[in-house]
Amino acid sequence: MSEKKQIVIKKQDVETNLTRLLQSNEGIYAALLSSVDGHALAKQSKRDFSDSRLAAMTSSCLALGEKMALEAQQAGCNFVIIQNQDGFMVLRRVGDKLVISTMATKNVNLGLVLSATNAVAVELEKAIQN
């Protein structure tokens, strides 16, 4: 019988890091923290969107990225980058059980979005371990 590992993270740590992500670049307009099984846990946003629907799709997208990496004989999937006509969505795994999704406009520097998302993910991973 497998034992489920519960994740404990302070709400204040999540809110502080999501707010910091939005403040890091004016082109970033939303951040969503969700579980890998598709449940929205927290969001900060300058726009309105369905966090529960996006969390479910994020889960599927990350799982697909992981399967593609395995098929290419590569290990894991840390980032999924979606570019569209209006901007970018960056999905980044946070530990084993969480995903952070960052949404940004098309005029943003993608490298800065990746860097900011990664920095927040690392901070959230540290907060989970404590």
Buried (B, 14 or more C-beta within 10 A) or exposed (E): EEEEEEEEBEEEBBEBBBEBBBEBBEBBBBBBBBBBEBEBBBBBBEEEEEBEEBBBBBBEBBBEBBEEBEEEEEEEBBBBBEEEEEBBBBBBBBBEBBBBBBBBBEEBEBEBBBEBBBBBBEBBBEBBEE
